[in-house]
Amino acid sequence: MKINMISLKNNYPDPLLSLTSQNINSGKDQLLLHSGGPITDLSRRSFLPCLDSLRFLFFEPYNESSSISESSLFGKVTLGKSPPLILVKQSLHEGRWITDNEYRPNTLQEAFDIISQFEIKLEDHNYSISPGGFAGVLGYDLGRWSNDVRMKNTPEPGTLLGVIWRTDAWWVHEREKDELHLLAIDNHPWLEQNLPDISITNEYSDIEPRVPESESDSSHAEKIERIRNSIRGGHLYQLNYGRLWQGEMQGNPWDSFLRMTETNPAPFASWLHVADYGWAVSSASPERLIQIQDSVVSTRPIKGTRARGLTEDEDLELRIEMASSTKEMAEHLMLVDLERHDLSRVCKERTVRWSDCRIEALANVQHLVSGVEGVISDSCNVGDALTALFPGGSITGCPKLVTMAAIDELEGAPRGAWTGSIGHINFSSGQADWNILIRTMEAHSGPHEWYAKVQAGGGVVFDSSPAAEVEEARWKAAAVTEATWGFRTGFTSEELPERQIGIIPLPESEGNLARISPREIVSNEQHNKTHILLVDNLDSFTNNIAETLHRQGAIVSIVQGRSIEDRDPVFVVDEWLNKFRPTHIILGPGPSRPENSPRTMEIAKRAIEGRLNFDGNQIPLLGWCLGHQAIGLAAGWDLVESPHGPIHGVPSKIIHNGSGLYDGLDSELIMMRYNSLVLEQSNTLLLPNAWDDTNQLIMGISHSNLPIHGIQFHPESVGSPDGVSLLQKFLSISPLNIHSIENSKQV
């Protein structure tokens, strides 16, 4: 690898914008990863790659007609794999892309495995990016090949879903040192060229304002209410709905990108143009999906938003309001839990952690932002990690599979580039950095003009106000629609002021939130000889449960309570017991009602009837939220909507009577709640032993003489500072000899 360096001496603050501008009408593909605004830990460098080698095009396959008719908003999710992708490899010859080969990968991970075979491997170095790797765009709709869920509103067959180029050379702007570096493979043509002219002024023409098409505010609000009703029924915890603005735009999409960099600078901004397909993406994204460097995998989810204030005092007041808002923190902590789950799929045991939380203030809005990170597993590569996190949970909701299906139902169309990702990846050096395409305009060229679309939205929880959600989507879209159409989604500069961007510490909180912050989790290095069978019910926190149990020395095997396979749950459970020989079983959480998880219900029924046994022992059982509800239903209790309304992502006070799992614990515990439904006692087969802070809703149950327990909260969550002690109590329970149970019944 060769490295050339130019010292800029502060004369040209955006040299890569100038280099891109020189070739904007060249008819060549373009990609720019641009960091703007103040220099922070997120925005030290901008990158401009050479795209004159190979590229891979992802196309929508010819799909069988969809038979999806039931509503995912009522828990009816169609699981299944999509038909194989069409992946086309092309080489550039005399300025034209020529197809070399076509592949049919079944998953996004398989596609990355194919692409990685064409990487140019270089010697080790200490740069954050490597020539010979790849860069490009992954549209949101590629998420069907990283998550096994079927959609009704898929793109038309042959639609271009993503593009990945091999990048044999990079211009790197080191913003702190004000230096321009050229990194290239040996003998690359860029090394032979004269130093580039970076003095070109980046100018754009004014545009005549025009109003794009969009749904009405009332229609938008009605969809928010539909989401809230779905949450009330227990089918979702949080969903990110995106409202669409679309219409013809004046001028070139590059002009819109220049406007964005001036009025709304962002650390993960990007420009992309696939010339022969007339596809352009202009983004002022503030959000990172994934970074992999020195074996550490990290993500920086954004959730929680306020507008900027007109004055410093008003700005501060809005920050404090956001950080102390139960709703905003619920959205945020839920997302932290979801990202811990996704990272745990590809990271070493006991390494995933919530690393930090702060406020990142942009020109028009300010956000709650957290860091979540772990050490990549020896069995995984950077492509596996990117697949595990794609698409980002902050732009789907929770649980991810269910919300992806519900988004498809509500939005009624493919998303395209919006909420997909742009970035770079190098398999041999173990490096990657990808954004999430929010604050983004996507444009396609027609015969005479470009047709653009902009989408924006937010995380909807039960406490969301439809009117406030409509306004928040318009805040987020304002800078992008103004750069695209000269239209500010109805806001004046006084209603939505522009202020200096920056990074601000999180204000201190009060009440239950005061105990919630990033912290190290103490691990038990000793194996405690427990083997947990953990039943996953389509939840987005299952891996967090496994990770927490690993930290306590347990072995964990995860099995699926809801599956694509339609097999008799009696036979499936028998297979599990014979294969895994568990010492303990956990029925995990999940969306909707337990009846939609027949394998979970089979285990709960066996336990209540005293038949959950192996090798002459009754296996200790813990039901976790949906699993807790399954145990109650198996005992003949009623499951109803909570009379106090749903609570999701809220650290809550739990009171108990000191029996069962609560023996020796503090009388009041702080635990994270995720529930819309609650059990009502109908008999004395089970006994309540924990309640909410009103002492009315049942939060815990246990059996009088069988090792059966249920909890209506999440002790593994970042919002449960008292959770580990309770789990240690469950792990300490020994399997109960069946003869002891029979003798107890006779007595």
C-alpha distance (Angstrom), angle and dihedral (degrees) to the residues before:
residue distance angle dihedral
M1 . . .
K2 3.79 . .
I3 3.80 125.2 .
N4 3.81 126.3 -160.6
M5 3.79 121.9 -177.2
I6 3.82 133.8 -159.6
S7 3.80 122.1 -169.9
L8 3.80 108.8 -141.4
K9 3.81 98.5 -167.9
N10 3.83 92.4 -150.6
N11 3.79 93.4 -67.9
Y12 3.79 97.3 115.6
P13 3.81 114.1 33.4
D14 3.84 94.5 -177.7
P15 3.82 107.4 32.5
L16 3.80 94.8 157.3
L17 3.80 91.1 56.3
S18 3.80 87.1 56.0
L19 3.80 92.7 48.6
T20 3.81 90.7 50.1
S21 3.81 92.5 46.8
Q22 3.81 90.5 56.6
N23 3.81 90.6 62.2
I24 3.77 101.2 33.9
N25 3.83 92.7 113.6
S26 3.80 96.7 34.7
G27 3.80 95.4 103.9
K28 3.80 90.0 -123.2
D29 3.79 128.3 125.6
Q30 3.80 113.8 -97.4
L31 3.78 137.0 -161.9
L32 3.81 127.7 175.4
L33 3.81 126.1 177.6
H34 3.78 102.1 -161.4
S35 3.81 130.1 -172.9
G36 3.79 115.7 -161.3
G37 3.78 140.1 177.1
P38 3.80 125.3 32.4
I39 3.80 116.2 -3.5
T40 3.82 108.8 -104.0
D41 3.79 136.7 154.8
L42 3.83 86.1 -80.4
S43 3.80 100.1 47.4
R44 3.79 110.5 42.4
R45 3.81 97.0 118.4
S46 3.79 144.0 33.4
F47 3.81 123.0 -158.8
L48 3.83 135.4 -152.3
P49 3.84 116.4 -176.3
C50 3.77 132.8 -161.0
L51 3.82 109.2 -116.5
D52 3.82 99.3 -172.4
S53 3.81 100.9 108.3
L54 3.81 123.1 56.4
R55 3.77 134.3 -16.8
F56 3.80 136.1 -172.0
L57 3.80 121.0 -148.3
F58 3.81 122.2 -156.2
F59 3.82 113.6 -149.9
E60 3.80 131.9 -172.9
P61 3.82 108.0 -109.4
Y62 3.77 126.1 -132.5
N63 3.78 98.3 -85.7
E64 3.76 127.0 -155.8
S65 3.79 112.6 -111.6
S66 3.78 111.8 -82.9
S67 3.77 118.6 -113.5
I68 3.80 94.7 -170.5
S69 3.79 108.0 134.9
E70 3.81 106.8 144.9
S71 3.78 121.2 85.6
S72 3.80 119.7 -104.5
L73 3.81 86.7 -157.0
F74 3.81 85.3 72.4
G75 3.80 96.0 47.6
K76 3.81 98.6 -92.7
V77 3.80 101.5 131.6
T78 3.80 120.0 171.2
L79 3.78 108.8 -139.7
G80 3.79 120.7 -160.9
K81 3.76 145.9 106.5
S82 3.79 123.0 -84.0
P83 3.81 119.5 -124.6
P84 3.82 113.9 -86.6
L85 3.79 116.1 -73.6
I86 3.78 122.2 -113.2
L87 3.83 107.1 -121.1
V88 3.81 115.1 -176.3
K89 3.82 122.6 -166.3
Q90 3.81 116.6 -152.5
S91 3.81 135.9 -179.6
L92 3.81 126.9 -153.8
H93 3.82 113.7 -117.5
E94 3.81 121.4 174.6
G95 3.78 91.5 -22.4
R96 3.81 95.7 -48.1
W97 3.80 130.1 102.4
I98 3.81 111.0 -124.2
T99 3.80 121.5 -166.3
D100 3.82 113.2 -120.3
N101 3.79 102.8 172.3
E102 3.79 146.0 -10.9
Y103 3.80 127.5 -139.2
R104 3.80 135.0 -172.1
P105 3.82 108.2 -148.0
N106 3.79 116.3 -176.5
T107 3.81 94.2 -148.1
L108 3.79 140.1 22.1
Q109 3.78 87.8 -110.6
E110 3.83 90.6 57.1
A111 3.81 89.0 49.9
F112 3.81 90.6 54.5
D113 3.82 89.9 48.8
I114 3.81 89.1 56.1
I115 3.80 93.6 45.9
S116 3.82 92.7 48.2
Q117 3.82 90.4 62.7
F118 3.82 89.1 70.8
E119 3.80 96.4 52.0
I120 3.81 120.2 120.4
K121 3.80 107.6 -130.3
L122 3.80 118.0 -142.2
E123 3.76 135.5 -172.0
D124 3.79 118.8 -86.8
H125 3.80 117.7 -81.3
N126 3.79 138.4 163.8
Y127 3.81 99.1 -114.6
S128 3.80 121.9 116.5
I129 3.80 91.6 -129.0
S130 3.82 134.0 41.2
P131 3.82 130.8 -152.8
G132 3.77 114.6 -128.2
G133 3.80 93.2 47.6
F134 3.79 128.8 95.2
A135 3.79 142.6 -95.3
G136 3.77 136.1 179.3
V137 3.78 148.5 101.0
L138 3.80 132.6 -53.5
G139 3.80 112.0 -164.4
Y140 3.82 117.1 -140.7
D141 3.80 91.8 -111.6
L142 3.82 90.1 68.6
G143 3.80 84.9 73.5
R144 3.82 87.7 87.6
W145 3.82 86.4 72.8
S146 3.81 93.9 52.4
N147 3.83 95.8 43.5
D148 3.80 124.8 44.5
V149 3.77 99.6 -130.2
R150 3.79 127.7 118.7
M151 3.81 123.7 -130.3
K152 3.78 132.7 -156.7
N153 3.81 99.4 -154.9
T154 3.79 101.4 55.5
P155 3.84 123.8 161.4
E156 3.78 118.9 -91.4
P157 3.82 113.1 -85.9
G158 3.80 110.0 -88.7
T159 3.82 94.3 28.0
L160 3.80 113.1 146.6
L161 3.83 105.9 -116.8
G162 3.80 101.6 175.1
V163 3.80 146.3 -14.1
I164 3.81 130.3 -144.3
W165 3.83 120.8 -171.0
R166 3.78 128.2 -167.0
T167 3.79 106.7 -120.1
D168 3.81 111.5 -150.1
A169 3.82 93.7 171.8
W170 3.80 137.0 25.7
W171 3.77 135.9 -165.3
V172 3.81 106.9 -147.2
H173 3.80 121.8 -165.6
E174 3.82 109.3 -154.7
R175 3.79 98.3 -157.2
E176 3.82 97.3 -170.1
K177 3.80 94.1 52.5
D178 3.81 92.9 32.1
E179 3.78 90.9 -130.6
L180 3.79 132.7 138.8
H181 3.82 115.8 -142.5
L182 3.80 127.6 -167.8
L183 3.80 113.2 -153.6
A184 3.80 115.2 -174.1
I185 3.78 143.4 155.6
D186 3.79 115.1 -103.4
N187 3.82 116.2 -70.6
H188 3.80 93.8 9.0
P189 3.85 112.9 161.7
W190 3.81 92.6 -123.6
L191 3.80 88.7 65.7
E192 3.80 90.4 61.3
Q193 3.80 96.2 49.9
N194 3.77 125.4 97.0
L195 3.78 117.0 -100.7
P196 3.80 107.9 -77.7
D197 3.77 125.0 -106.5
I198 3.80 105.2 -113.1
S199 3.78 96.6 171.4
I200 3.81 96.0 92.7
T201 3.79 112.1 124.0
N202 3.78 113.1 -127.5
E203 3.78 102.7 -131.4
Y204 3.77 129.9 167.2
S205 3.77 131.3 -170.3
D206 3.79 125.0 -114.8
I207 3.78 117.3 -103.0
E208 3.76 131.9 -144.0
P209 3.81 107.9 -114.9
R210 3.77 115.1 -110.1
V211 3.80 130.0 177.4
P212 3.82 115.2 -122.7
E213 3.78 123.2 -144.7
S214 3.79 117.7 -95.5
E215 3.76 140.1 156.0
S216 3.78 116.5 -92.0
D217 3.77 123.2 -93.4
S218 3.80 88.4 -115.3
S219 3.81 92.0 54.4
H220 3.80 89.8 48.4
A221 3.81 91.0 49.8
E222 3.82 91.5 48.3
K223 3.82 89.9 57.1
I224 3.79 90.6 50.6
E225 3.80 88.0 54.7
R226 3.81 90.7 50.6
I227 3.80 89.3 53.5
R228 3.81 91.0 49.4
N229 3.81 89.9 51.5
S230 3.80 89.9 51.7
I231 3.80 90.2 51.0
R232 3.81 90.0 48.3
G233 3.81 88.3 57.0
G234 3.80 92.0 51.5
H235 3.83 96.1 -112.2
L236 3.83 97.1 116.4
Y237 3.80 138.2 18.9
Q238 3.81 99.5 -161.6
L239 3.81 134.4 -10.0
N240 3.81 131.3 -165.5
Y241 3.81 108.6 -141.8
G242 3.81 118.1 -169.0
R243 3.78 122.7 -149.4
L244 3.80 116.0 -151.0
W245 3.82 131.3 -136.4
Q246 3.82 116.0 -175.9
G247 3.79 142.9 165.0
E248 3.80 145.9 111.1
M249 3.78 115.2 -50.7
Q250 3.78 131.2 -150.9
G251 3.79 119.5 -119.0
N252 3.80 129.7 -7.7
P253 3.82 124.0 -30.8
W254 3.82 87.5 -125.9
D255 3.80 87.7 69.3
S256 3.80 89.5 56.6
F257 3.80 89.7 52.7
L258 3.82 91.5 51.9
R259 3.81 89.6 50.8
M260 3.81 90.4 50.9
T261 3.80 93.3 50.4
E262 3.80 89.0 53.3
T263 3.81 101.4 42.5
N264 3.81 101.8 26.6
P265 3.83 110.3 24.8
A266 3.79 114.0 -174.1
P267 3.81 137.2 -178.6
F268 3.82 95.8 -124.1
A269 3.79 101.3 38.3
S270 3.79 117.0 147.7
W271 3.79 143.1 -176.4
L272 3.79 124.1 -157.2
H273 3.79 133.1 175.2
V274 3.82 124.8 179.2
A275 3.78 96.0 -165.2
D276 3.82 103.0 -164.0
Y277 3.81 92.0 46.4
G278 3.80 96.5 45.3
W279 3.81 91.7 -126.8
A280 3.80 121.4 144.9
V281 3.80 131.0 174.4
S282 3.80 122.5 -167.6
S283 3.80 115.5 -175.2
A284 3.81 139.0 176.0
S285 3.79 93.5 -173.1
P286 3.81 119.3 173.2
E287 3.82 94.1 -173.7
R288 3.80 133.1 89.5
L289 3.80 118.1 -152.4
I290 3.80 97.5 -171.5
Q291 3.78 142.5 -12.3
I292 3.79 124.1 -173.1
Q293 3.78 118.3 -170.5
D294 3.82 130.0 148.7
S295 3.84 90.3 -1.7
V296 3.83 92.9 -58.2
V297 3.81 115.5 123.6
S298 3.80 113.9 -158.9
T299 3.77 138.7 173.0
R300 3.82 131.0 -171.0
P301 3.82 109.7 -152.3
I302 3.80 120.0 -165.8
K303 3.78 120.3 -149.8
G304 3.79 126.8 147.2
T305 3.81 122.4 55.5
R306 3.76 141.8 -164.0
A307 3.81 130.7 170.2
R308 3.81 119.6 -111.6
G309 3.79 118.0 -97.0
L310 3.79 127.2 -118.9
T311 3.82 90.8 -123.6
E312 3.81 136.5 27.7
D313 3.81 90.7 -105.3
E314 3.80 92.5 50.5
D315 3.81 90.4 46.1
L316 3.82 90.6 53.2
E317 3.79 91.9 45.9
L318 3.81 90.5 54.0
R319 3.82 91.1 49.5
I320 3.79 92.2 51.7
E321 3.80 90.3 46.4
M322 3.81 90.6 52.5
A323 3.82 95.7 46.4
S324 3.82 93.0 48.1
S325 3.82 95.4 43.3
T326 3.81 112.5 113.0
K327 3.81 89.5 -152.6
E328 3.81 96.1 50.2
M329 3.80 93.4 44.7
A330 3.81 90.6 46.5
E331 3.81 89.9 55.9
H332 3.76 90.5 46.7
L333 3.80 100.9 44.9
M334 3.79 90.4 45.8
L335 3.79 88.6 56.6
V336 3.80 92.4 47.9
D337 3.81 88.1 54.5
L338 3.81 91.2 48.4
E339 3.82 93.5 50.5
R340 3.81 90.9 48.1
H341 3.80 86.5 55.4
D342 3.82 94.0 50.0
L343 3.81 93.5 45.9
S344 3.80 91.6 49.1
R345 3.80 88.5 64.9
V346 3.82 91.2 68.5
C347 3.81 105.2 21.3
K348 3.78 132.5 86.8
E349 3.78 117.0 -94.1
R350 3.81 115.9 -88.0
T351 3.84 94.2 13.8
V352 3.82 103.6 93.4
R353 3.79 113.3 99.7
W354 3.80 144.8 158.3
S355 3.80 99.2 -111.2
D356 3.82 106.5 -178.1
C357 3.80 146.5 -15.0
R358 3.82 127.5 -154.1
I359 3.79 144.9 142.7
E360 3.80 118.5 -94.9
A361 3.79 111.3 -163.0
L362 3.81 119.1 -154.9
A363 3.79 128.9 -173.4
N364 3.82 96.5 -84.8
V365 3.80 105.5 11.6
Q366 3.80 140.6 27.6
H367 3.78 126.9 -143.0
L368 3.77 144.5 -163.1
V369 3.82 106.8 -118.5
S370 3.80 129.6 -176.0
G371 3.77 135.8 -172.4
V372 3.81 120.5 -134.1
E373 3.80 120.0 -178.9
G374 3.80 146.5 164.6
V375 3.80 141.8 169.5
I376 3.80 113.7 -91.6
S377 3.79 115.5 -112.1
D378 3.80 119.4 -110.0
S379 3.80 88.3 -122.7
C380 3.83 94.7 56.0
N381 3.79 134.5 69.8
V382 3.80 132.0 -157.8
G383 3.81 91.7 -90.0
D384 3.80 90.5 56.1
A385 3.81 90.3 50.7
L386 3.80 94.0 49.3
T387 3.81 90.2 48.6
A388 3.81 91.5 50.1
L389 3.82 92.9 56.0
F390 3.82 98.7 37.2
P391 2.97 120.6 138.9
G392 3.79 99.2 25.5
G393 3.78 117.7 -111.8
S394 3.80 92.4 -132.6
I395 3.81 89.8 69.2
T396 3.81 98.5 41.1
G397 3.78 107.5 38.5
C398 3.76 133.4 -139.5
P399 2.98 133.9 -22.4
K400 3.80 87.6 26.2
L401 3.83 101.8 -148.1
V402 3.79 93.4 48.2
T403 3.79 94.7 44.7
M404 3.81 92.8 48.8
A405 3.80 88.5 56.8
A406 3.82 91.7 44.9
I407 3.82 91.8 49.0
D408 3.79 88.8 53.7
E409 3.81 89.6 52.2
L410 3.81 96.0 46.4
E411 3.80 100.0 40.7
G412 3.80 93.0 40.7
A413 3.81 95.3 -154.1
P414 3.81 141.3 62.3
R415 3.81 114.5 -84.3
G416 3.80 97.8 -138.0
A417 3.80 115.1 -166.5
W418 3.83 95.9 -13.9
T419 3.83 111.4 105.3
G420 3.79 89.9 7.9
S421 3.80 119.2 106.0
I422 3.80 143.7 -105.1
G423 3.78 121.5 -161.9
H424 3.79 148.9 100.3
I425 3.81 135.3 -82.1
N426 3.80 135.2 -171.1
F427 3.79 115.7 -172.5
S428 3.80 100.0 -168.6
S429 3.82 95.5 47.7
G430 3.81 92.9 40.5
Q431 3.81 94.3 -125.7
A432 3.80 131.4 138.9
D433 3.80 139.3 152.2
W434 3.82 122.6 180.0
N435 3.79 132.3 169.5
I436 3.79 130.4 -149.9
L437 3.79 110.7 -113.7
I438 3.79 100.9 -123.9
R439 3.84 122.0 137.0
T440 3.79 83.3 36.8
M441 3.80 139.0 147.8
E442 3.80 120.1 -157.3
A443 3.80 118.7 -164.0
H444 3.80 135.9 -173.8
S445 3.78 123.9 -166.2
G446 3.76 121.3 -120.6
P447 3.79 129.3 -172.9
H448 3.80 93.7 -73.7
E449 3.80 111.0 1.4
W450 3.77 142.6 22.6
Y451 3.79 119.8 -100.0
A452 3.80 112.7 -146.4
K453 3.77 137.3 -168.6
V454 3.79 131.9 -167.1
Q455 3.79 125.8 -170.6
A456 3.79 129.8 -169.9
G457 3.77 136.9 166.9
G458 3.76 145.3 133.5
G459 3.76 145.0 -125.7
V460 3.79 111.1 -73.0
V461 3.81 118.4 -152.3
F462 3.78 129.0 172.0
D463 3.81 92.3 -92.1
S464 3.81 91.7 54.2
S465 3.78 117.8 122.3
P466 3.82 110.9 -136.4
A467 3.82 91.0 -142.0
A468 3.81 92.0 49.3
E469 3.82 92.0 48.3
V470 3.81 90.6 51.8
E471 3.79 90.3 51.1
E472 3.82 92.8 46.7
A473 3.82 91.9 53.5
R474 3.81 89.2 51.8
W475 3.82 91.0 49.9
K476 3.78 90.9 53.4
A477 3.79 94.4 45.9
A478 3.82 96.4 44.6
A479 3.82 100.2 88.2
V480 3.79 93.1 43.5
T481 3.80 96.8 46.3
E482 3.80 89.4 47.2
A483 3.82 90.7 52.4
T484 3.81 90.3 47.3
W485 3.80 105.4 38.7
G486 3.80 105.5 4.0
F487 3.82 85.9 -110.3
R488 3.81 120.0 127.7
T489 3.85 99.6 -160.8
G490 3.79 90.2 -105.2
F491 3.83 98.6 -56.0
T492 3.79 126.3 121.0
S493 3.80 121.8 -146.3
E494 3.82 89.0 -103.1
E495 3.81 92.7 52.3
L496 3.81 91.1 47.4
P497 3.82 106.8 23.7
E498 3.80 123.6 -164.3
R499 3.79 115.1 -127.4
Q500 3.77 137.8 171.7
I501 3.78 114.1 -75.9
G502 3.78 123.1 -125.7
I503 3.80 149.4 137.0
I504 3.80 118.5 -92.0
P505 3.84 131.8 -174.6
L506 3.79 117.0 -109.9
P507 3.84 111.9 -97.8
E508 3.80 116.2 -119.3
S509 3.81 116.7 -93.2
E510 3.79 133.5 -146.4
G511 3.80 134.5 -141.6
N512 3.80 120.5 16.9
L513 3.83 91.7 -14.9
A514 3.81 90.6 61.7
R515 3.82 89.8 76.8
I516 3.81 94.7 48.8
S517 3.80 117.2 92.5
P518 3.82 139.8 118.5
R519 3.78 108.1 -69.1
E520 3.78 142.0 159.9
I521 3.80 114.8 -97.1
V522 3.79 113.7 -137.3
S523 3.80 112.3 -124.7
N524 3.78 128.5 -151.4
E525 3.79 105.8 -133.5
Q526 3.83 92.3 -164.3
H527 3.82 120.4 88.8
N528 3.81 107.0 -123.2
K529 3.84 95.4 -157.8
T530 3.79 94.0 -116.8
H531 3.79 120.9 133.5
I532 3.80 111.1 -162.6
L533 3.78 122.5 -157.2
L534 3.82 102.1 -154.0
V535 3.82 115.8 -164.2
D536 3.82 111.7 -150.5
N537 3.82 115.3 -151.6
L538 3.85 99.8 -169.7
D539 3.77 91.0 -75.0
S540 3.80 126.1 150.8
F541 3.80 94.1 -140.9
T542 3.81 101.3 55.8
N543 3.80 94.7 103.3
N544 3.81 89.4 51.8
I545 3.80 88.9 57.9
A546 3.80 90.3 49.9
E547 3.82 91.7 46.3
T548 3.83 92.0 50.7
L549 3.81 90.8 49.5
H550 3.81 90.9 47.6
R551 3.79 88.2 55.2
Q552 3.82 87.9 57.5
G553 3.80 91.7 53.8
A554 3.81 98.9 -100.4
I555 3.79 128.5 138.2
V556 3.81 111.4 -129.0
S557 3.81 130.0 -161.9
I558 3.83 115.9 -171.6
V559 3.82 120.2 -149.5
Q560 3.81 131.1 176.3
G561 3.80 121.6 -103.0
R562 3.81 90.3 -174.7
S563 3.78 117.2 37.4
I564 3.78 144.8 169.3
E565 3.82 86.8 -119.3
D566 3.80 115.9 86.8
R567 3.81 100.7 -148.2
D568 3.80 132.3 147.6
P569 3.83 104.9 -87.6
V570 3.84 90.5 -143.7
F571 3.80 91.2 62.9
V572 3.81 92.8 41.5
V573 3.82 93.1 53.3
D574 3.83 90.9 47.0
E575 3.81 88.8 52.7
W576 3.80 91.2 50.5
L577 3.80 93.6 51.2
N578 3.80 93.0 48.1
K579 3.79 94.7 44.3
F580 3.82 101.3 42.6
R581 3.85 102.0 25.6
P582 3.82 90.5 -155.1
T583 3.79 124.3 -158.6
H584 3.84 90.5 -157.1
I585 3.81 136.0 17.3
I586 3.80 128.9 -150.7
L587 3.81 120.7 -164.8
G588 3.78 100.7 -150.7
P589 3.79 132.0 -142.6
G590 3.78 126.3 -96.0
P591 3.79 146.2 150.9
S592 3.81 127.4 -71.3
R593 3.83 124.0 8.7
P594 3.83 128.5 -32.8
E595 3.82 91.3 -114.2
N596 3.83 87.2 73.2
S597 3.83 88.3 62.5
P598 3.84 103.4 59.7
R599 3.81 94.7 175.2
T600 3.79 90.7 55.1
M601 3.81 90.3 49.3
E602 3.82 90.7 50.0
I603 3.82 91.4 55.7
A604 3.82 91.8 45.7
K605 3.82 91.9 51.3
R606 3.80 92.4 48.8
A607 3.79 90.8 50.5
I608 3.82 94.7 50.4
E609 3.84 90.2 47.7
G610 3.81 91.7 49.9
R611 3.84 92.2 -112.7
L612 3.82 101.0 112.7
N613 3.75 92.3 105.3
F614 3.77 141.9 132.1
D615 3.81 130.1 -177.2
G616 3.81 90.1 1.2
N617 3.82 95.6 -53.0
Q618 3.81 132.7 108.4
I619 3.82 105.3 -126.5
P620 3.83 115.6 -127.8
L621 3.81 109.5 -112.9
L622 3.80 130.1 -158.2
G623 3.80 119.9 -171.3
W624 3.79 113.5 -154.5
C625 3.84 114.5 -158.6
L626 3.84 101.7 -59.5
G627 3.81 87.1 24.9
H628 3.82 89.5 51.0
Q629 3.80 88.9 51.1
A630 3.82 90.9 49.1
I631 3.81 90.3 55.8
G632 3.81 90.2 50.7
L633 3.80 92.7 49.5
A634 3.81 90.8 48.0
A635 3.80 88.2 54.5
G636 3.81 91.6 51.8
W637 3.81 97.9 -102.5
D638 3.80 123.2 142.1
L639 3.82 123.7 -108.3
V640 3.80 113.9 -152.4
E641 3.77 140.7 164.3
S642 3.78 109.9 -83.8
P643 3.82 109.4 -96.9
H644 3.81 87.8 -144.7
G645 3.81 93.1 52.9
P646 3.82 131.0 -109.8
I647 3.80 121.5 -46.9
H648 3.80 118.1 -163.1
G649 3.78 126.3 169.7
V650 3.81 94.9 -0.1
P651 3.84 121.6 133.1
S652 3.81 100.8 -132.6
K653 3.79 139.5 -175.9
I654 3.80 114.7 -105.4
I655 3.80 120.8 -166.0
H656 3.81 123.6 -165.5
N657 3.81 144.3 175.2
G658 3.82 97.1 -118.2
S659 3.80 96.0 -109.0
G660 3.80 129.4 123.8
L661 3.79 113.8 -5.3
Y662 3.83 90.7 2.1
D663 3.80 96.3 63.1
G664 3.80 108.2 131.4
L665 3.83 95.5 3.5
D666 3.81 126.1 122.9
S667 3.80 112.4 -81.8
E668 3.83 91.3 -119.1
L669 3.80 121.0 43.3
I670 3.80 132.3 -175.1
M671 3.80 110.4 -133.9
M672 3.80 133.5 165.0
R673 3.80 112.8 -110.7
Y674 3.81 126.0 -151.2
N675 3.78 108.2 170.9
S676 3.78 143.4 120.1
L677 3.80 96.9 171.0
V678 3.81 130.1 56.0
L679 3.79 136.0 -167.3
E680 3.79 121.5 -113.3
Q681 3.80 117.2 -156.2
S682 3.81 114.2 -114.0
N683 3.82 100.9 165.7
T684 3.81 141.1 0.1
L685 3.82 99.2 -100.5
L686 3.81 84.3 107.0
L687 3.79 128.9 28.3
P688 3.81 126.3 -143.7
N689 3.81 113.6 -125.1
A690 3.83 104.5 165.6
W691 3.81 134.5 44.1
D692 3.80 141.7 179.1
D693 3.80 120.3 -96.5
T694 3.83 90.6 -85.1
N695 3.81 89.2 59.1
Q696 3.81 87.9 -130.6
L697 3.83 108.6 91.8
I698 3.80 118.1 68.7
M699 3.81 111.3 -120.9
G700 3.82 99.3 167.1
I701 3.81 139.9 28.9
S702 3.80 137.8 -178.9
H703 3.79 138.2 -177.7
S704 3.79 119.1 -113.1
N705 3.82 96.6 -128.3
L706 3.82 107.7 1.4
P707 3.83 124.2 77.9
I708 3.82 93.2 -111.0
H709 3.80 122.8 132.6
G710 3.80 135.9 168.2
I711 3.81 133.1 -165.2
Q712 3.81 127.7 -168.9
F713 3.83 94.7 -154.7
H714 3.81 141.0 57.6
P715 3.83 115.2 -102.7
E716 3.83 91.0 178.3
S717 3.82 93.6 61.3
V718 3.81 126.4 107.0
G719 3.81 83.8 -121.2
S720 3.84 92.8 62.2
P721 3.81 108.5 77.0
D722 3.84 89.2 167.8
G723 3.79 96.5 46.8
V724 3.81 103.9 98.4
S725 3.81 94.2 60.5
L726 3.79 91.1 56.6
L727 3.82 92.4 49.3
Q728 3.78 90.5 50.4
K729 3.81 87.5 56.8
F730 3.82 90.8 55.7
L731 3.81 93.1 46.8
S732 3.81 89.6 53.2
I733 3.84 92.3 59.5
S734 3.79 111.7 103.6
P735 3.82 123.8 -144.2
L736 3.81 108.9 -91.4
N737 3.80 119.9 -122.4
I738 3.80 110.2 -117.9
H739 3.81 92.6 -135.3
S740 3.81 89.3 56.9
I741 3.80 89.1 54.7
E742 3.80 92.2 50.2
N743 3.82 91.9 48.4
S744 3.81 89.6 49.6
K745 3.80 90.6 52.9
Q746 3.81 91.7 50.1
V747 3.80 91.8 51.1
